[in-house]
Amino acid sequence: MTLAIFLVVFAVITLFVILRVSVSRSLRLRSANPQRIEPIDVEAFRNLVNPAENEYLHRQLPSAEFRRVQRERLRAAAAYVRVAGRNATVLVAIGQAALTAGDEKTAEAARQLVDSALLLRRNTTFALLRINLAIAWPALGSSAAPVLSGYERLNGSAMLLGRLQNPAVPVRISSAS
Protein backbone atom coordinates (compact mmCIF):
# COMPACT_ATOMS: atom_id res chain seq x y z
CA MET A 1 0.00 0.00 0.00
CA THR A 2 2.78 2.44 0.89
CA LEU A 3 4.62 1.57 -2.30
CA ALA A 4 1.52 2.43 -4.35
CA ILE A 5 1.16 5.79 -2.59
CA PHE A 6 4.86 6.50 -3.12
CA LEU A 7 4.59 5.69 -6.83
CA VAL A 8 1.55 7.93 -7.28
CA VAL A 9 3.25 10.83 -5.48
CA PHE A 10 6.43 10.28 -7.50
CA ALA A 11 4.43 10.23 -10.76
CA VAL A 12 2.61 13.47 -9.88
CA ILE A 13 5.88 15.22 -8.97
CA THR A 14 7.51 13.98 -12.17
CA LEU A 15 4.54 15.19 -14.23
CA PHE A 16 4.73 18.60 -12.56
CA VAL A 17 8.47 18.91 -13.31
CA ILE A 18 7.99 17.87 -16.94
CA LEU A 19 5.12 20.33 -17.40
CA ARG A 20 7.09 23.13 -15.76
CA VAL A 21 10.09 22.58 -18.01
CA SER A 22 7.95 22.39 -21.15
CA VAL A 23 6.00 25.51 -20.20
CA SER A 24 9.10 27.54 -19.42
CA ARG A 25 10.72 26.51 -22.69
CA SER A 26 7.62 27.39 -24.67
CA LEU A 27 7.56 30.92 -23.22
CA ARG A 28 11.17 31.77 -24.08
CA LEU A 29 11.81 34.34 -26.73
CA ARG A 30 12.92 32.76 -29.97
CA SER A 31 16.24 34.27 -30.94
CA ALA A 32 15.72 33.68 -34.67
CA ASN A 33 13.03 36.36 -34.99
CA PRO A 34 12.64 38.20 -31.66
CA GLN A 35 10.45 41.10 -32.87
CA ARG A 36 7.72 39.09 -34.58
CA ILE A 37 4.16 39.35 -33.24
CA GLU A 38 1.86 36.55 -34.31
CA PRO A 39 -1.77 37.75 -34.36
CA ILE A 40 -4.33 35.67 -32.48
CA ASP A 41 -7.90 35.10 -33.59
CA VAL A 42 -9.53 36.29 -30.37
CA GLU A 43 -13.02 35.10 -31.33
CA ALA A 44 -11.82 31.55 -31.95
CA PHE A 45 -9.86 31.62 -28.68
CA ARG A 46 -12.94 32.95 -26.83
CA ASN A 47 -15.01 30.09 -28.26
CA LEU A 48 -12.48 27.52 -27.03
CA VAL A 49 -12.50 28.80 -23.45
CA ASN A 50 -16.24 29.49 -23.26
CA PRO A 51 -17.76 27.38 -20.43
CA ALA A 52 -21.20 27.49 -22.08
CA GLU A 53 -19.74 25.92 -25.22
CA ASN A 54 -18.17 23.15 -23.12
CA GLU A 55 -21.49 22.51 -21.39
CA TYR A 56 -23.28 22.36 -24.73
CA LEU A 57 -20.78 19.83 -26.10
CA HIS A 58 -21.00 17.80 -22.88
CA ARG A 59 -24.79 17.59 -23.22
CA GLN A 60 -24.77 16.80 -26.95
CA LEU A 61 -21.96 14.23 -27.19
CA PRO A 62 -21.51 10.77 -25.68
CA SER A 63 -18.96 10.74 -22.84
CA ALA A 64 -16.10 9.16 -24.79
CA GLU A 65 -16.65 11.47 -27.76
CA PHE A 66 -16.87 14.51 -25.48
CA ARG A 67 -13.54 13.64 -23.82
CA ARG A 68 -11.88 13.26 -27.24
CA VAL A 69 -13.31 16.56 -28.50
CA GLN A 70 -12.48 18.29 -25.22
CA ARG A 71 -8.85 17.16 -25.46
CA GLU A 72 -8.63 18.53 -29.02
CA ARG A 73 -10.15 21.83 -27.87
CA LEU A 74 -7.69 21.97 -24.97
CA ARG A 75 -4.75 21.39 -27.31
CA ALA A 76 -6.00 24.21 -29.53
CA ALA A 77 -6.42 26.49 -26.51
CA ALA A 78 -2.88 25.60 -25.41
CA ALA A 79 -1.60 26.65 -28.84
CA TYR A 80 -3.33 30.03 -28.48
CA VAL A 81 -1.93 30.42 -24.96
CA ARG A 82 1.61 29.66 -26.15
CA VAL A 83 1.32 32.28 -28.92
CA ALA A 84 -0.04 34.81 -26.40
CA GLY A 85 2.97 34.10 -24.16
CA ARG A 86 5.44 34.56 -27.02
CA ASN A 87 3.72 37.79 -28.07
CA ALA A 88 3.88 39.03 -24.47
CA THR A 89 7.62 38.32 -24.40
CA VAL A 90 8.14 40.36 -27.56
CA LEU A 91 5.99 43.19 -26.19
CA VAL A 92 7.99 43.27 -22.94
CA ALA A 93 11.11 43.95 -25.01
CA ILE A 94 9.31 46.61 -27.08
CA GLY A 95 7.90 48.26 -23.95
CA GLN A 96 11.26 48.25 -22.19
CA ALA A 97 12.86 49.90 -25.21
CA ALA A 98 10.16 52.60 -25.18
CA LEU A 99 10.55 53.31 -21.44
CA THR A 100 13.43 55.67 -22.17
CA ALA A 101 11.26 57.89 -24.36
CA GLY A 102 11.48 61.57 -23.56
CA ASP A 103 7.70 61.95 -23.81
CA GLU A 104 5.94 61.25 -20.51
CA LYS A 105 2.79 59.85 -22.21
CA THR A 106 4.87 57.40 -24.23
CA ALA A 107 6.85 56.31 -21.17
CA GLU A 108 3.61 55.75 -19.20
CA ALA A 109 2.11 53.74 -22.09
CA ALA A 110 5.32 51.69 -22.20
CA ARG A 111 5.08 50.99 -18.44
CA GLN A 112 1.47 49.86 -18.88
CA LEU A 113 2.49 47.63 -21.78
CA VAL A 114 5.35 46.04 -19.83
CA ASP A 115 3.14 45.48 -16.76
CA SER A 116 0.34 43.94 -18.85
CA ALA A 117 2.78 41.75 -20.80
CA LEU A 118 4.52 40.45 -17.66
CA LEU A 119 1.18 39.65 -16.04
CA LEU A 120 0.06 37.87 -19.19
CA ARG A 121 3.27 35.81 -19.31
CA ARG A 122 2.66 34.68 -15.73
CA ASN A 123 -0.96 33.84 -16.51
CA THR A 124 0.05 31.84 -19.59
CA THR A 125 2.37 29.71 -17.47
CA PHE A 126 -0.42 28.80 -15.06
CA ALA A 127 -2.97 28.36 -17.86
CA LEU A 128 -0.70 25.94 -19.70
CA LEU A 129 -0.24 23.94 -16.52
CA ARG A 130 -4.02 23.77 -16.00
CA ILE A 131 -4.63 22.91 -19.65
CA ASN A 132 -2.05 20.11 -19.62
CA LEU A 133 -3.60 18.69 -16.45
CA ALA A 134 -7.06 18.92 -18.03
CA ILE A 135 -5.80 17.07 -21.11
CA ALA A 136 -4.66 14.26 -18.84
CA TRP A 137 -7.82 14.43 -16.68
CA PRO A 138 -10.66 16.13 -18.64
CA ALA A 139 -12.93 16.10 -15.60
CA LEU A 140 -10.69 18.70 -13.90
CA GLY A 141 -11.65 21.38 -16.39
CA SER A 142 -9.45 24.22 -17.45
CA SER A 143 -9.76 27.95 -17.65
CA ALA A 144 -7.68 30.09 -19.96
CA ALA A 145 -10.08 33.00 -19.51
CA PRO A 146 -7.50 35.10 -17.59
CA VAL A 147 -5.18 34.74 -20.58
CA LEU A 148 -7.90 35.89 -22.96
CA SER A 149 -8.82 38.97 -20.90
CA GLY A 150 -5.14 39.76 -20.30
CA TYR A 151 -4.44 39.46 -24.01
CA GLU A 152 -7.25 41.86 -24.83
CA ARG A 153 -5.83 44.38 -22.31
CA LEU A 154 -2.37 43.86 -23.78
CA ASN A 155 -3.76 44.53 -27.25
CA GLY A 156 -5.11 47.87 -26.02
CA SER A 157 -1.80 48.80 -24.38
CA ALA A 158 0.16 47.88 -27.52
CA MET A 159 -2.20 49.92 -29.69
CA LEU A 160 -1.83 52.96 -27.40
CA LEU A 161 1.97 52.78 -27.38
CA GLY A 162 2.03 52.25 -31.15
CA ARG A 163 -0.19 55.29 -31.74
CA LEU A 164 2.00 57.43 -29.50
CA GLN A 165 5.23 56.30 -31.15
CA ASN A 166 4.06 56.29 -34.75
CA PRO A 167 0.50 57.53 -35.37
CA ALA A 168 0.57 56.59 -39.08
CA VAL A 169 1.11 52.84 -38.49
CA PRO A 170 -1.74 50.77 -36.98
CA VAL A 171 -0.73 48.24 -34.32
CA ARG A 172 -2.75 45.05 -33.70
CA ILE A 173 -1.80 41.83 -31.98
CA SER A 174 -5.10 40.11 -32.68
CA SER A 175 -6.84 39.31 -35.92
CA ALA A 176 -10.31 39.94 -34.44
CA SER A 177 -11.56 41.68 -31.37
PyMOL commands that set and color helices and strands:
alter all, ss='L'
color gray80, all
select helices_A, chain A and resi 2-26+42-49+51-60+63-98+104-136+138-140+145-165
alter helices_A, ss='H'
color red, helices_A
select strands_A, chain A and resi 40-41+174-176
alter strands_A, ss='S'
color yellow, strands_A
deselect
rebuild
show_as cartoon
